[in-house]
Amino acid sequence: MTAEGLSKIIVKGMEEKKASDILVMDLRNIKNTVTDFFVICSGNSDTQIDAISKSIEEQVHKAGESPAWKVEGKANGQWILMDYVNVVAHIFLKDMREFYGLEELWGDAKTTRIK
């Protein structure tokens, strides 16, 4: 599956658990990036953030893709990062997303707002 296809599967997993402010950032035309896509969303609680990450795992599994290479942040519940190598999913509590401002850091990326 292409990185673009995987990003769509990840978006579906986010939508299943009512993630808000979903943004897909295409980093393929930016030099020295570590991945092709960032898929970013917000949740309202640590419980919702955990549910979103589990939904992403389920959708990726259903699509026949490999599990995330690395998952960080499940213990603290404020920001979960799921690294699928060519696509990285970021699931934030709203205030943490504003604090880190990934959208601003990668301002040159082509962005698609889903919700």
C-alpha positions in Angstrom: 0.0 0.0 0.0 1.2 3.5 -0.7 1.9 6.0 2.0 -1.1 8.1 0.7 -3.3 5.0 1.0 -2.2 4.3 4.5 -2.8 7.9 5.5 -6.4 7.5 4.4 -6.8 4.3 6.5 -5.4 6.2 9.5 -7.9 9.0 8.9 -10.7 6.4 8.8 -9.6 5.1 12.2 -9.6 8.7 13.6 -13.1 9.4 12.2 -14.4 6.1 13.8 -13.8 7.6 17.2 -14.9 11.1 16.5 -11.5 12.8 16.4 -11.6 16.5 15.7 -9.6 18.8 13.5 -8.1 16.0 11.4 -5.2 17.3 9.2 -3.2 15.4 6.6 0.2 16.9 5.9 2.0 15.8 2.7 5.7 16.1 3.4 7.0 14.3 0.3 8.2 17.5 -1.5 10.0 18.9 1.6 13.8 18.1 1.9 15.1 16.2 4.8 11.8 14.9 6.2 11.7 11.6 8.0 8.3 10.5 6.7 6.0 11.1 3.7 2.8 12.1 5.7 1.8 13.4 9.1 -1.8 12.7 10.0 -2.8 14.9 13.0 -6.0 15.0 15.1 -7.3 16.1 18.4 -9.3 14.4 21.2 -11.1 15.7 24.2 -9.8 13.4 26.8 -7.1 10.8 27.5 -9.7 8.1 27.1 -10.7 9.4 23.7 -7.1 9.6 22.6 -6.5 6.0 23.6 -9.7 4.9 21.8 -8.5 6.8 18.6 -5.1 5.0 18.7 -6.8 1.6 19.1 -9.2 2.4 16.2 -6.2 3.3 14.0 -4.6 0.0 14.9 -7.8 -1.9 14.0 -8.2 -0.1 10.7 -4.6 -0.7 9.7 -4.9 -4.4 10.7 -8.2 -4.8 8.7 -6.4 -3.3 5.7 -3.7 -6.0 6.0 -0.9 -3.6 6.8 1.8 -4.1 9.4 1.4 -2.7 12.9 3.1 0.6 13.8 6.8 0.3 14.0 6.9 2.5 17.1 4.2 3.9 19.4 5.0 6.5 22.0 2.9 8.4 24.6 0.2 5.9 25.6 1.3 6.1 29.2 0.7 9.8 29.6 -2.4 10.1 27.4 -1.7 13.6 26.2 -0.1 12.9 22.8 0.2 9.5 21.2 2.6 9.2 18.2 2.1 6.1 16.0 5.0 5.7 13.5 4.2 3.6 10.5 7.5 4.7 8.9 6.1 6.4 5.8 3.1 7.8 7.7 3.2 9.2 11.3 -0.1 9.7 13.2 -0.2 12.3 16.0 -3.2 12.2 18.4 -3.2 15.2 20.7 -5.3 16.6 23.5 -6.3 20.0 22.1 -4.1 22.1 24.4 -1.1 19.9 23.8 -1.6 20.2 20.0 -1.6 24.0 20.3 1.4 24.0 22.5 3.6 21.9 20.1 2.2 23.5 16.9 3.3 20.8 14.4 1.3 22.6 11.7 3.5 25.7 12.1 6.7 23.7 12.2 6.0 22.1 8.9 4.3 25.1 7.3 5.7 24.3 3.8 3.7 21.0 3.7 0.7 20.6 1.5 -2.2 20.2 4.0 -5.6 18.7 3.7 -8.1 19.4 6.4 -10.6 16.6 6.9 -12.7 17.9 9.8 
